[in-house]
């Protein structure tokens, strides 16, 4: 039996591949310095559309909570406020040698549970300090001393990120904004130190820290140099390789705006950049080399070809010693320092607890400290209080705009082979593959009947079942009734259309599964995954309504959200029955950690809590028990 589980992957890959090729063709046409400067200015304007930060900065309120000496450097344990009552933990490390002004590095770590305290991050930060840099090494939210769910550990820092990221999405925010802003405030801290030279500040990190290095360098004009490690490749390679990434690594609207990953570095051209990677990285080193070549081309036209460098190490995803040593040398050269040794020396090591900047090892024990979840709740409450009442037509317009929905027509379809549910009683399932995107079957319509049917026949009324995960399994042995002809629809991503890609665990609602991945791609391309599901339902309704004047929906679980939206948008849907539905979008934000099946990212709309909730949609349709 043919299944269509890879259609969603192919659908998004087509868009991303076209963007990749169109952009490459454009870059190849650049001949002059003016061409590049215009392109850099264009990228910088696009980046302003992606990021959003607080209009005003709160006081940093930096505190030094302890000090330690190491070979060649001195460490201060520090706290500072990124936002009011929202604390960043860090290590501020000074060179042992005296200087009137020091260059500085903001060191941002990857996805380690103990954050900046991981061995290789401690090593890199102290080795940079021993070479003459003031280094501020900070914990990202959800890691080190900033775990947001300490009572639920071990749940994994990536899980923390993605849970918080989904909740932020509903309020119109992006987790990458918060991580990037922590780094911006770290630069504020470095610039507040009179001993730091403001013209020689850099940023470095690997993996999630490589992502953060890239994001900070895209928005921050105060940086002189940057060295992202084990992140830079291309979004095209990631998607073609079926690689989901952390929520802050999927940059919203970037592909819709015609960008590729390396453009986040282009934004800072022609400041010096070192791209670091590994031969055996899951971030495809082919894309890493391509990114370098593109950046090199642009820098060369700007007369700064020597200021972009590449090093691919022999190992796997990490910040291994060859990468660290390459970065030390790069920073020393561009900061005007003499590198005392191309090789590392032993920086010493002590247990994490001795490096804590907080009394307990977690910021939530600090007086007045707020979880990120608390701040999300405050924002959601403010948005709810500021809402106004919309008319049905206004709600339809908002839904269409946010989901990218235009007019929906009767789809082309394939007549697929029938299935038999029960041979002795000859219970048949007729199957129709609906081409709801260009020549791609994105959904499969099932007819439940005792008759063997190869066409969609006339009916007085139709009950169209919209499943949670699988129409056939959830319908069981149900068939037509005297009142309704019974159909089920496996919309994109479920049932026969469940992806076989991006999934080593095959747990539909787990982090990094296809549901998460394809929703992220929808955010990046501006082609909503949920909008596609609604389109599948509306297309099926258009097809069925050719032979039936009365269409009713019955929706289960996560299917309740696209089904309810479809019922609001189509006058051809006469009523809807909701079984075990998702209660509201607010219910996805309220719990500290929502139930995975009740908080699927594919059921969320970016910023929807600013406008209305599911209750307002239910008021616009006929709800049947």
N, C-alpha and C positions, 0 to 999 in steps of 0.2 A: 504494500500500500504506500502510495506517495504521501509524504508529510511535507509541511511547509515551514518547518521550524527555523530555517536559515533566511527566510525572506526579510526579516527585520534587519539582520546583519547586512545583507546585500543592499537593502534600501538605503541605510545610512552610509554604507561604504561608497555607494555611487556618488552621493553628495560630497563626501569628504575627499574622494579621489578626484572629482572634478575641480574642487577648490584647490587641491594640491597642484594639479597640472596647470590650471589657469594662472595661479600665482607664480609658478616656476617660469612659465612663458613670459610673464610680465617682467620678472627680475632679469631674465636673459636679454630684454630689450634695453636695459639701462646702459648708457654709454658715458655719462658725464657725472661730475660731482653734484651738479644741480638736480639731476634725476634722483640721486640717492637722498639728498637733503629733503626734497619734496616727499619722498616715500617715508622717510623717518618722521617728518611732521604729520603725515597722514596716519601713521601707526600710532603716534602719540595721541592724536585726537580720538582714535578708535578705543584706545586703552582708557581714556576718560569716561567712555560710555560703559565700560565693564566694571570698574571699581567704584565703590562708594564708601566714604569714611565720614566720621563725625565732623560737623561743621566747626566745632570748637574743641580744642585739646584741653583735657583736664590737667591739673598739676601732676607732675611726675611723682612727687613725694618720695624720692629715692631714699632708701634706708640701707645702711651697712649693718648687717647682723652678726658679722664675725670675720676674722682674717686668718689666713694660713700662708706659710712660706713653703715654696718648692724650689728645686734647683733652677736657678736663672729667672725666677719670677715670684711675684707676691700676689695672692688672691684675696679679694674682698667678696664676701657673700652679700648679694644685694637683692632688694625688692624695689619694684617701681610700679606705678599705676599706668596701665595702657588706657583704661577707661575708669571712670569713677567706681571705686569699690571692686575693681577687677585687676588683680595683681599678677605681674610677671615675675618669676623667680630667675635669678641669674648668678653668674660668676663674673666678676670684673677683675681681670688679671693684668698686672703691670710688669713691665720688664725690670729686672734687677738693675740694669745699667741706667744711669741718669741721662736725661736729655731735656732741652728747653721745651720742645714740642715733639709729641709722638704721633706717628700714624696709627690708625685704629682699624680693627676688624670687628664687624658684627658676625658672630658665629651662630648659625642656626642649624639645629640638629634634625636628623631624619626620624623615622618612625620607631623609636626605641621606647620601651616601657619606662626606663629610668631617665629618659630625656637627655639633658646635657651631661649627665653623670656616666653615660656609657663610656667604656674604656677608650675607644678610638676617638671619641669627641673630646674627652679630657686631654688626651695626648695631643691632638691637633691644636686645641686652644692654647695649651701651655707652651707647646713648641713655637707657635707664632709669637707668644709673649716673650719667650727667651730670645727671639730674633729681633726684638725691638718694637713690637706692636702692643698697644693697649687693646685687649680683647674683651668684648662683652659676649659671653656665651649664655643663651637664654633657653628656657623650657618652652616649647609650644604648648598651647592649651591641650589638655588631654594626655599629657606626658610628664614624666619627672615629678616635680612637686605641684603640678597643675592638673592632676587627674580630677575630672568632674564627677565621677561616680565612684569614689573610693570605697564606699560600702558595698559595691557590686563587683569589685575586682576579684579575680582577673577576668576582665571582659575584652581586653585588647584595645590599644590606643586607636587603631583604625576604626573599630566599632564605635568608640566614643565620637570620633570625628564625623562619621557618617550619620549617626543618630542626631547629633547636634546640627549637622549640615542640612538634613531633611527638614528639621523644625524651623531653621532659619529661612529655608526656601519659601515656606508658606507665608512668611512675613515680608517677602520680597528682598531678602538678603542672601548673601553667599558666604560660606564658611571661609573661603579664601580671603575675603575682606578682613575678617577678624585676625587671621594669622598674619596677613601682610601688615596690618596696622600695629600689631605687637612689635614687629620689626621696625616700623617707622618710629615708634616711640623709643625703641632701643637706640636708634640713631640720634633722636633728640637727647637721650641721656649722654651719649658719647660727646655730642656737641656742647653739652652743658659743662663738660670738664675743661678747665682752662689749659690743661696740659696736652689736650688733643688738638692736632692740626686739622682744621675743618676741610682743608683741601686734599687730605690723604686718608679718606675713610673708605673701606671696602666691605664686602659681604661674601660669606662663603658657607656652603653646606652641601650635604649629600642626600640623595633619595628625597624624602619629604623636605629635607633641608635644601636640597638642590632645587626643588620646586619653589620653596620660599625665597631662596636666593634670587631666582629668576623673577618671581613676582615683585619682590621689593625693588630689584634693579629696574623693572619696567616702569615703576611709578615714582621713583625717588631720584631727584636731580642732584642730591647732595653726595652721592656716591662717586668715588673716583674710579673704582675697579671692582670686578666681581668674578667669582669662580664657582659656577654651579657644577655639581658633580652628580653623576648617575641619575639624571632626569632628562636632560636635553636629548630629544630624538625628533620625531614628528608625530603629530596626532594621526596622520594618515597611516604611518607604520603601526602605531598602537592599535588602531581599529582594524586594520588588515590582519594583524596578528591576534585579534580577539582578546585584547588586553584591557580589562577594566582597571581603573586607577582610583586613588583616594579622591574624596569629593572636592577637595581644593585643587586637585590636579586637572579637573575637568572645567575649563574656564568658560563661563557662560557667554554666549553670543560670539565667541572668538571666530568660529568658522563661518557663522552667518555674516560676520563683518569682513570675511575674506582673508583672515589671518592664518598663520601656522605658528607652531610653538616657538620657533626661533625669532619670530617678530617681537616676542617679549624681551629679547636681548637687543634687537634692532632699535627698540625705543630709546636705548641709552647710547646709541652710536654717536661719536666714535670713541667712547671711553673704553679702556682696555678690558678685554674679556678672555678668560681661560675656560674652555669647555672640557670637562673631565668625564670619562666614561670607562666602562670595563668591557672586555672582549665577550664575556659570558653573561652580559646583563640582559634581563627581560625587557628593559628599555633598549630597543633594537639599536646596536651600534652603527648599523648602516645609516639609520636616520640621524645619529649623532654626527657622523662624518658629513652627511649631506647638509646638515644645519651649519656645521663649521664652514663648508665650502661656500654656502650662500652668504654667510656673515663675512667671510674673507673677501668675497667679490665686492660687497658693498664697502667694506673698510678700505679696500685697495682703491676704489674710485674716490674715496674721501681722502686719499693720501695717507692712510693709517693702517696699511696692510699688516704691519708687524705687531699691531696692538690687539690682534685676535689670535689665540693659540688653541691647540687641540692636543690632548693626551688621552690615549686609550690604553688602559692597563691590561695586564694579562689575565686578570681574575674575574670574579663574579661581583654582583651588586654589593657595594660596600664603600667605605672610605679607607681603602687599604694603604699601606705605607707608600707605595710608589705614587699614588695620587696625592697623598698628603705632602710628600717631599716636592712634587712638581708645583703644588700650590704655594708652598713656602717660598720657593725660588721666584715664582711669578710675582707674588706680592712684594718681596724685597726689591726686585728690579724696578717695579713701577712706583714704589714708595721711596726710592733713592737710598735704600739701606744695603749694607754689605751683608750678604748671607754668610754667617760664620761657618756653616757646614751644609753641604747638600744632603747629608744623612741626618736622621733623627738621633737624638740621644735619649736615654731612658728618663722619662719625666717623673717617675715615681707614681705610686698609686695608693690611695687610701679608700676605705669603705665609703659607700654613698652617704651614710648618716653623718659623717664628719663634714660633708660638703653642703648639707642642707642649709638653705637660707631661711627656712621657716622653722619654728620650734618642733613641729611634729612631722615634717616632711610633706605637708600638704597645705596649700593656700587656704583651703576652706576652714581651717582652724583659726585664721586671722580675724580679729574683730571687724565686723562690718562687711566682710568679704561676701561677694555674690557669685553664685554659679553663673555660667553662661546661660543655663536654662532659666534662671531667674530673670535675666535680662531679656531673654526671648519672650517670656510670659508678660513682662512689662510692656514690651513693644506690641505684642498681640492684643493685650487689653486696651492699650491706647488706640490701636487701629479699630477695634470693635466699637469703642466709645465714639469714635469720629465718623463712623459709617452713616450714610443717609439711606433712605428707602428708595430703591430703584423700581422702575416699571418693568414689566416683562420684556418689552422691546429693548430697554437699556441693558437688562441682564443678558439677553441674547447677544447683544452687540459686544458686551464685555467678554463673554465666553468665547465668541468667535475670534475676537482680537487676540485674547490670551492663548487660545489653542490653535491659532492659525487656520481656522476653518473657513472655507469659502462655500460656494454652492456645491451640493453633493448630487451627483447624477446616478442613473441606473448603471451598475457596474457590468462589465463583461464578466463571464464566468465559464468555468470548465465543469463539465459533468464528470464526476469522479466515480470510481467503482463503489458499488454499494457495500454496506456491511450488514451482517446478520447478527442480531442480538441473541436470538434463541432459535436454533434450527427447527426443533419440533413444532413450535407455534409460528414460525416464519415471521418473526418481528424484524422488519427491515429498517435500515437507516440509509436513506438516500443522501448523497453528498455532493455539494456544489462548491467549487473553489472560486471565491470572489476576487477579481483583480481590482483591488481598490487603490493600488498605486501602479504606476506605469509598467504594464505587462508583468507585474508581480502578484501572485496570489498571497494576500495578506490575511485572509480569514476564510473559514470553511463553514458553510451553512449545512445543517443536518435536518432532514425531514424524518419524523418518527411515524411510521405507518405500517399496517398489515399488508398494504399493497406494495408491489415492487415498482417504484416510480423512477423515471429518468428525466422528469421534467418538473417544473414548479406549477402545480395545478391550481385551478380556481378554488377559492374557499370563502365562506361567509365571514369567518373571523379566524385570526391566527394568534396564537400565543408564542412569542419569540423568547426563548430562554437565554439569558446572558449569564454565563457561569462565573464562578469564583476562579477555578483553575482548569476545568475540563467539562464541557457540556455533556458528553456521552456518559461519563462516570457519574456526574451529578444527577442526570435525568434517570439513570438506572433503566428500568423496564417501562417507564412511562411512554404512552402513545397518545394518538389523537383521542379527543373526547367528542361527544355529540355537539358540544358548544364550540370547541376550537380545534383547528389543525395545529399540531405541535411541531415547532422547529427549535433547534438550538444553534447558537453561533459561537464557534471558537474564534474570537477576535484575535488580533495580533498579540502574540506572546503567551497564549494559553492553549491547552488541549492539543489538537493536531498542529497548531502553530507555535507550540512551545519551542524556543530556540534550543539547539544542540550545541551552541557555541558559548564561550565565556564562562563555562561552568564545570569546574573540577569536582564540585560537591553535589550538584543537582538538588540543592535546597532552594526552592523558589524565592523565599523571602530573606535569605541570608545576605550579609553585606558582600558586595562585589559580584553578585550573581547577575544574570542577564537583565532582570527587571530593573535593577539599579543602573547597570551599564547603559542600557538603551535609553533610559530616561535622561541620563547625563548627556548622551549624544544628542538627544532632542533639545536639551538646553543649549548645547554648544552650536548646533546648526540652526536653531530657531524653528525646527520642525518638531512640534510637540509629540511625544510618544503617546500621552493620554489623548491628545487631539486626534492622533491616528486611530486609536481605539474607538473614539466617538464616531469618527468617519466610517469605520467598518460597520458599526451598528446602523448609522443613518443610511449607508449604502444598501445594507440588507433590507432595511425598511422600504427604501425606494424600489428595490427589486420585487419584494413581496407585494407591495401595494399595487403593482400592475395587475395582479390577479385577485386582490382582496381589498375591500374598502375599510376594513377594521383591523388594525394591528395593536396588540397589547404586549407589553414587555413584562417579563418576570426575571428578576436579577438576584443573583446570589453573591454574598461576600463582597470582594473587591469589584465584582462586576456591577455593583450598585452605583458606583460613581459614574463611569461612562454611560451607563444606561439612563440614569437620572438626567444627566446633561443632555443626552440625545432626546429624551422625552420633553425637556424644556424647549429644545430647538426645533422639533418637528411636530407640526399639527397633525401629521398622519398617525402619530402614536396616541391612542385614545386613553390609555391608562398604564400604570406601572405597579407591579407588586414587588416589594423589597423584602428579601429574606436574609436574616443575619447581616444587615447592611453595615457599612462604615457609618458610624453615628454622625460625625461631623469632621470638618477640617480642624476645628478647634480641639477635638478629642485627640488629634495626632500631636498636638503641642502640649496639652495640659500635663500628661504623665511625665515623670522624669525620664522613664524609658518606656515608650509605648510598646504594646504587643506587636511583634513584627507583621502579623497578618492583618492588623488593623491600621498599619501605617506604611503600606507599600508606597514607595516613591512614585510609582506610575499612577497613583490615585491623587497626586498633589498637583496644584497649579501654582506657579510662581507668583507670590504676592497676593493670593486670593483673599487672605484675611483682611486686606485693606478694603475689600468691596462687599463681600457677603459670604454666607456659609451655606451648607447643604440644606439647612432648614428653610432658607429663603427660596431655594429651588423647589423643595417639596410643596410649597404653597402655590406653585404655578402649574402643577400637574394633578391629575386624578390618581390618588393612591388607593390601590385595592389590597385587601387582606389576602 
